[in-house]
Amino acid sequence: ENVRLLCIFFSHSQNLFAFHAITLPMPQHRIRRVQDPKENFIVPLTDICYGGYGPCLYAILLPPCAAATALQVMTDSDWYFNCLCLNTPAGYRSIIREGYHIEGTAADDVYHSCLCMPCSLVQNLNEVLERGRAKPRGRHEAVQKWLSEPFDPISNIFNTIVGMMCMPCAFGWARSNFDGTNFFFNLFCLTPCMMRSIIRKGYNLPGHCCIDIWFTLCCPFFAAIQLLNEVERRGNINMYTIKAPLVQNEMERN
């Protein structure tokens, strides 16, 4: 009998708590940071035969082609663009690690790529073949419009000065503010066209890899200024907004 009374008491207490949770006023907007749990590499660094001899020989004999294939599988990007515009093994490893949200830092990417580049290349290729396509984080489902014009040097004078005085730094800052990656790593390990492609696809903006190459090669200063302005207006890709009425309606349905 005592157990039955306790169950009735707790049942009424939960209903009362749920009622107060629905009727309490909530803020209209709340900003939260996406914090998915970090994962580890599935493929060990030293197990170069994890996926068989085929991927091992492919990554060792044709490193740029293997890197392009891995990025194509992971992000559904253009193979030729990846092969021509990804210039360092560390940058290749960083994009894969960030795409799968794997534990590590930019220093780890540089260290492993320099310590044993063939092992790192084979590990990255086998990791992509094991995991498949990565799920974009914070990306809009619908195609967005550019908020910054390609030739607009007067909307933000500070960004214009940075882009004109130190164009490589502007690209590095843009990518760092975009997803929180290391500025010096972006500066030394990634090409401008690759950083523009990463930011454009992250925000789901219209364009093509050929435009990324053409714009950064022919108009690098304006390309850097546009990226700085676009990232400043849109913010970090890992931030999102939650509206309180949506949360309240979800609680009412439950």
N, C-alpha and C positions, 0 to 999 in steps of 0.2 A: 504493500500500500504506500509506503514511504517513497519507494522508487517511482511509483506511478505519479505521485504528487510532484516530485522533483521534475519529472519529464514534462508535466503540464506547465510548471512554473517557467522552465527554460524555453518552452515553445512560445509562451506568451511574451517572454522577454525579448526573444528574437524578432517577433512580429512588431513589437513596440519600437525596437531599435531601427528596423527597416522603415517604419513609418516616419520616424524623425529624420532618417537619412534622406528620404525623398522630399520632405517639406523644408529642410534647412536651406537657406539661400546659399548659392554657390557663385563664385566669381564668373564673369562672362567669358573670360579668356584665361588660359593658363599655358605657359610655355614649359615644355619638358624636353629633356635631352634623351635621345634614344640610347639606351645602354643595354645592348644585347650581350649575353655572356660570351666572353672570349673563348675561342676554341684553340686546339693544338693541331699541328700538322698530322695528318693521317699517315703520310709516307715518311719514314725516317730519312734523315739526310744521307746516311752512309749506305742505305739499301738501294743501290743504283739499279738492281735487277728486280725491283718490286713489281713493275708492270711488264716484265719480260725484256728480251733483248732488243726488240724493235724500238720502243721509246728511248731506251738507253743509247743505242747507236745514233738514233735521230737527233737527240739532244747534244751528243758529244761531237758528231761530225758536222751538223748544220745547226749551230746554236741560234742564229737569227730566225731561221725558219721554224724551229721548234718553239721559240718564244712567241712568234706570230700565231702559230697554231694553237698554243695554249690560251692566249688572250682571245682568239676568235671563238674558241669553245666556251670560255668563261663569260665573255661579255657580248657575244654575237657581233663582234666588230669586224672591220675589213682586214683581211689577211695581209694584203700588200701594204696597207697603211701601218699596221703593226710591225711589219718587217723592216720598213724604211725609216720609221720615226721613233722607234724604241731603241735608244743608243747604248744603254748600259744594262748588264745583268742585274745590278742592284735595283734599278728602276723596275725591271720586269718582275723581280721577286716581290717588291713592295706593292705593286698593283695587285698581284695575286693574293698576297697576304691581307691587304686591306679589303679586297673584294669578298673574301670569305670570312672576314672578321677574325683572323687568326692572331693569337697572342704574339707580340713582338714589337720592335721599334725599328726606326730607320737605321740606327747604328747596327742592329742585328742583321739587317739586309745587306749592308755594306760589308760587314765582317764575314758573313757566310759566303758572299759572292767573291770576295777576295781570297778567303782562306782555301776554298775548294770550289772553283767556278763550275767545273763539270758536274760535281755532285749536286750543287745547288740547282743547276739547269735541269738535271734529270728529276730531282725531287719536285720541282715546280710543275714540270710536264705531267708526271705521274699523279700529282695532287689534283690537277685539273681534270685529268681523265677519270680519276676516282670520284670526284665530287660533282662534276658536270657544271652546268651554267649557274652562275651566282645570282642570287636575288638582289636586285637594286635596293639600296637603303635610302629612304627619304625621297624617292623619286615620284614626281607627279605622274598620274596615269595618262592624262591628256597632254598633248603637245602644247607647250607654253610659248609665249611670244617673248622676244628679246625686250628687256626693259631699257637697254642702253643702245644708242645708235652706234654704228661702226665708226663714224667720223664725227665725233662730238667731243672736242677738246675743252669746251667751256662749261660743261655741266658740273664738273668737279675739278677745280684748279689744282688741288693737291695731288690727285691721281694723275693729272696731266703732267705735272712737274716730275713725279716719280717715274712715269712711263718714259719721259723724254730724257731724264738724267741717268736712269739706270733701268733700261728695258728688261734685262734678265731678272733683276730683283723684282720688278713689277709682276712678271709671270709667276715667280716663286711666291710672292705675297698673296697673289690672287688664289693660287691653289691651296696655300696654307690656310687662308681665311675660309676657303670653300669647305674643306673637310677636316681641318685641324692637323694636317700632316706637317712634317718638319720642313721649315723654310730652307735651310741649307741643303737638305736632301733634294728638294725640288729644284733648287738653283743649279746643282752640280750633276744630278743624275737623270733629269727628265728634259726632253726637248720642249720648246714652246708650243709646237703644234700638238704634241701629245697632251700637254696640260690644257690647252684649249679644248681638245676633244673630250677629255675627262670632265671638265666643267660643263661643257655643252650637253653631254649625255646625262650628267648627274641632275641637271635641272630640266632635262627633256626638252631642250630647245631645238628649233628647226635648224637644219644644216646638213653638211656632208663632210666626210673626211678630206675630200679634195679641196673644199672651201677652207678647212682648217689649215691645210698645207699652204694654199695660195695666199691666204690673208696674213699668216704669220711670216711668210717669206717676203712678200711684196710690201706689206704695210705693218711691220712688226711693232712700231710704236703705237699705232692706232689699235692694233689687236690687243696689246697689253693694257692700254687705257680702257678699252671696252670691257675686258675681263674684270679689271679692278672695279669699275662702276657697276657691272652686273652683280658681282659677288657682294658688294657693299649694299646694294638694294635688296637682294634676295636673302642674304645671310647664310649661315652655316647649313650645310645639307643635312646635318644630324640634329637639327632643331625642328620641331613641329608644334602646331597650335591645337589645343583641345578646347572645344566650345562646351560650356557647362550645360546648355539645354540638351545636347546629345547625350551627355552622361546621365542626366536626370531621366530622360526618356528610356534609356537602357535599363535603369534601375526600376522604373515603373513596369516595364515588360516582364522583368524577372519577379 
